[in-house]
Amino acid sequence: MKKIISLLLVVVMIFTLAACSSNTSNGPATNSPAPSASAPNGSGNTSNDGAIKVKYSVTFAATGVQADGAHALAELIEEYSDGRMVMEFYPSSQLGDKAATFEGLRKGTIEMTECASTDLSSFNSIWSVFSLPYLWDNGDQAVNAVMDPAVKEVLYKDAESHGFVIIGWYNIGSRSIMNSKRLTTNPKEMSGLKIRTMEDPILAGAVNAMGAIATPMAFSEVFTAIQQGTIDGLDHTPASLYDNRFHEVAKYLTLTEHFTIPGVIMVSKAWFDTLSAENQEAILKAGEAWTEKWNKEIWPKATDSAMEALTAAGVHIADNIDKTPFIEATKSVINDFLKKATDEQKALYELLVEVRSKY
């Protein structure tokens, strides 16, 4: 009897294993990879309700004026596409840093990002022209100039050759110097101040020419570096300075407004080319509407609010300063750049100088 029971147990185990094996090979593929974003009409990367996902990968934080802008862009994309597309917001480098995000756009695995125009110099050196100091009178002039038809023809064509479709431009303000030591109004008073700059030789050279000691550093390290006295300050726009709480470690702001670098919103060309004509038009119209909303509503309000908030936080602000000494001091940076510039760089610089007078 025991032998019969043992035999029956063996048979049951064999059938059970066979059934498991059958389910593994022919059953539902619960862990199958997600469809490629390059599927026809962009339909491979969709939400549960069938809407096309537009992943927006950025380095800025989940709160603050730029995050407010991202939410506004999401609303416009959904509105202009009649709900056929939905934006998914990934702040704070959740999908990778700028380099990783750019690569994602080129491959079509990430649909959208934003960046400073100077960031694109890693693909073509013509974009480094936007690093030059005092190229613009203000941010409005910069944005209007880059959207001029003659300039668009050059920049949009180059961006597309590297896998990006430009859908919008934004004024992110003019960078000024905030420090923890003293209020300054001219290059001599800047002497000895260690000021963080972006990791760009032209930007660093300009800050050195303005009298300070440029200290290239990753943005994520700046707050602690000022707090510990490793550096004395940084250059940035008032809204960004306030959003990132730099007023807690530095109480002196000089409105030098030496760098005005327009920002750009781009989508993946690999992904954009898979969209229907209707959806392509929706993305372009959403970007155009967002450009207007940001530059005319969101950014001006944020700048005014930030200036009020910085003053309320006890920051001493040197505004309405004579910028002439700073402009004169940085002319050597522009001259040195043009001496070494490629023909393409010179052509873009000359075009921007010509066009800016219209705005």
GIDAGI-V471588 format. One record per residue. NEAR is the number of other C-alpha atoms within 8 Angstrom. D_CENTER is the distance of its C-alpha to the mean C-alpha in Angstrom with 2 decimals. Layout:
NEAR/D_CENTER ; NEAR/D_CENTER
//
This chain:
4/76.87 ; 5/74.25 ; 6/73.81 ; 7/73.22 ; 8/70.59 ; 8/68.82 ; 8/68.89 ; 8/67.42 ; 8/64.55 ; 8/63.73 ; 8/63.73 ; 8/61.41 ; 8/58.97 ; 8/59.01 ; 8/58.22 ; 8/55.44 ; 8/53.74 ; 8/54.19 ; 8/52.58 ; 8/49.56 ; 8/49.24 ; 9/49.47 ; 9/46.70 ; 7/44.39 ; 6/44.84 ; 6/45.15 ; 7/43.63 ; 5/40.27 ; 5/37.26 ; 4/35.52 ; 4/33.16 ; 5/32.46 ; 4/28.91 ; 6/26.72 ; 7/26.98 ; 8/24.62 ; 11/21.70 ; 10/23.35 ; 11/26.47 ; 8/27.90 ; 7/26.25 ; 14/23.43 ; 10/26.04 ; 12/25.72 ; 12/22.87 ; 10/24.41 ; 8/25.04 ; 5/28.60 ; 5/29.32 ; 8/28.32 ; 11/25.05 ; 13/22.40 ; 11/19.49 ; 11/15.93 ; 11/13.87 ; 12/10.31 ; 16/8.72 ; 14/5.91 ; 10/6.55 ; 9/7.39 ; 9/11.06 ; 7/13.21 ; 7/14.58 ; 8/13.86 ; 11/12.89 ; 9/9.32 ; 12/11.23 ; 9/13.85 ; 10/11.74 ; 9/10.91 ; 9/14.67 ; 9/15.57 ; 11/13.77 ; 11/15.68 ; 8/18.85 ; 11/18.55 ; 15/18.06 ; 13/21.10 ; 8/22.99 ; 11/22.69 ; 11/23.49 ; 7/26.37 ; 9/25.17 ; 10/25.06 ; 12/21.36 ; 12/19.66 ; 11/16.03 ; 9/15.65 ; 9/12.92 ; 11/12.02 ; 12/10.32 ; 9/10.83 ; 12/10.39 ; 10/13.44 ; 8/13.21 ; 9/12.41 ; 10/10.21 ; 9/7.83 ; 7/11.19 ; 9/12.70 ; 14/10.13 ; 9/10.52 ; 8/14.18 ; 11/14.25 ; 18/13.16 ; 13/15.75 ; 9/18.32 ; 13/17.67 ; 10/17.48 ; 13/13.99 ; 13/13.70 ; 13/10.21 ; 12/6.44 ; 10/3.50 ; 8/2.62 ; 10/5.53 ; 12/8.61 ; 11/10.26 ; 8/8.49 ; 11/10.58 ; 11/13.63 ; 6/14.21 ; 6/15.41 ; 8/17.19 ; 10/18.05 ; 9/18.19 ; 13/14.51 ; 11/15.60 ; 11/17.52 ; 10/14.60 ; 11/15.14 ; 13/18.60 ; 13/19.72 ; 10/21.07 ; 9/20.14 ; 9/19.88 ; 7/22.01 ; 9/19.28 ; 14/15.98 ; 8/17.96 ; 11/19.59 ; 15/16.45 ; 12/15.07 ; 9/18.63 ; 13/19.23 ; 9/16.45 ; 9/17.73 ; 9/21.25 ; 6/22.97 ; 6/23.85 ; 12/20.35 ; 11/18.89 ; 8/21.59 ; 8/20.44 ; 8/16.65 ; 10/16.78 ; 9/19.57 ; 9/17.91 ; 11/14.73 ; 11/17.25 ; 7/19.30 ; 8/16.66 ; 11/16.16 ; 13/13.41 ; 12/14.36 ; 11/12.51 ; 12/13.24 ; 11/11.80 ; 11/10.80 ; 12/10.17 ; 14/11.78 ; 11/10.08 ; 10/13.49 ; 13/15.34 ; 14/15.40 ; 15/18.82 ; 13/20.72 ; 13/21.72 ; 15/24.41 ; 11/27.04 ; 9/30.06 ; 6/30.93 ; 11/30.12 ; 10/29.76 ; 10/30.30 ; 9/30.72 ; 13/29.98 ; 6/33.23 ; 8/32.28 ; 12/29.00 ; 9/31.18 ; 7/30.85 ; 12/27.69 ; 11/25.37 ; 16/21.84 ; 14/18.74 ; 14/16.38 ; 10/13.40 ; 9/15.02 ; 8/15.68 ; 6/19.38 ; 10/19.16 ; 13/17.25 ; 14/19.75 ; 10/22.61 ; 12/21.95 ; 13/22.02 ; 10/25.20 ; 11/26.68 ; 11/26.16 ; 12/28.52 ; 14/26.41 ; 11/25.93 ; 12/22.41 ; 10/21.45 ; 10/18.40 ; 10/17.25 ; 8/14.63 ; 6/13.04 ; 5/14.72 ; 8/18.03 ; 11/18.06 ; 9/19.70 ; 7/22.50 ; 10/23.00 ; 14/23.70 ; 8/25.81 ; 7/27.84 ; 7/28.22 ; 7/26.67 ; 12/24.65 ; 14/25.29 ; 14/21.94 ; 11/18.53 ; 11/16.84 ; 11/14.25 ; 11/14.42 ; 12/17.15 ; 12/15.22 ; 8/12.93 ; 11/16.17 ; 12/18.02 ; 9/15.67 ; 6/15.68 ; 8/19.45 ; 10/19.86 ; 12/22.81 ; 6/24.67 ; 10/24.92 ; 14/24.77 ; 13/26.80 ; 15/26.54 ; 13/23.97 ; 13/24.61 ; 12/22.86 ; 10/22.70 ; 9/19.63 ; 11/19.55 ; 12/16.00 ; 16/14.40 ; 15/11.29 ; 15/10.22 ; 12/6.80 ; 13/7.14 ; 14/7.51 ; 12/9.40 ; 14/12.06 ; 16/14.23 ; 13/17.20 ; 12/19.43 ; 15/18.94 ; 11/19.00 ; 6/22.27 ; 11/23.90 ; 12/23.54 ; 8/26.51 ; 6/26.53 ; 7/26.55 ; 10/23.37 ; 10/21.59 ; 8/22.69 ; 11/21.53 ; 12/17.90 ; 9/18.02 ; 9/19.83 ; 12/17.53 ; 13/14.56 ; 10/17.00 ; 9/18.22 ; 12/14.89 ; 11/14.15 ; 9/17.58 ; 9/17.32 ; 12/14.18 ; 12/15.49 ; 8/19.07 ; 9/19.13 ; 11/16.33 ; 12/14.95 ; 9/18.50 ; 8/19.92 ; 10/17.36 ; 10/18.05 ; 8/21.77 ; 9/21.80 ; 11/20.00 ; 10/22.53 ; 8/25.34 ; 9/24.19 ; 12/23.84 ; 10/27.31 ; 7/28.71 ; 7/27.46 ; 8/29.57 ; 12/27.11 ; 9/28.99 ; 10/27.14 ; 12/28.29 ; 6/27.35 ; 5/29.04 ; 8/29.54 ; 6/30.80 ; 8/27.86 ; 6/30.30 ; 9/30.93 ; 12/27.24 ; 11/26.86 ; 7/30.03 ; 10/29.08 ; 12/25.88 ; 8/27.61 ; 8/28.66 ; 13/25.09 ; 10/24.74 ; 8/28.24 ; 8/27.71 ; 9/24.59 ; 8/26.58 ; 6/29.56 ; 6/27.70 ; 9/25.41 ; 6/25.91 ; 6/27.39 ; 8/24.16 ; 13/22.32 ; 10/25.28 ; 8/25.43 ; 10/21.86 ; 9/22.42 ; 8/25.71 ; 9/24.36 ; 11/21.72 ; 9/24.53 ; 8/26.81 ; 10/24.55 ; 11/23.28 ; 6/26.91 ; 6/26.90 ; 7/24.41
//
